Amino acid sequence: MTFLHYSNLRLYLEGTRGKAVTDKLFDEIHWQIVMSLKAVSGTMANDRHCFEVYGYDIIVDDKLKPWLIEVIYDIFGRMRIMGKFLIKTDTLIELL
C-alpha cells in the first residue's frame, strides 16, 4: 500500500490514467466528503467565529473506486498522539 499526498496522487493519476479519469475520481471523493458532512451536520459546531478541521482516510482501489475508511474529528489531537504533527503541517498549510 502506498500513501500519497492529495496533490501527488492527482499528478500521478493524471500522468498514468488521464485527466478525465482523475477528475472523475476526485469528484467521487468530493461527494463522499460532502455526504459524510451532511450526515453529521446536526452535531457539528455552528459558530461563525471558528471552524473545525476534519481528516479523511480514503483508500482508492485498482479500479479507481474511492472507499471512505474513517473521518477523524479531532485531527490536531490525533496528529499529536501519532507523532505526525510535523509531517502533516504541509497538508494543513495547503488546506488553509
Buried (B, 14 or more C-beta within 10 A) or exposed (E): EEEEEBEEBBEEBBEEEEEEEBEEBBEBBEEBBEEBEEEEEEEEEEEEEEEEEBBBEBEBEEEEEBEBEEBBBEBEEBBEEEEEEEEBEEBBEEEE
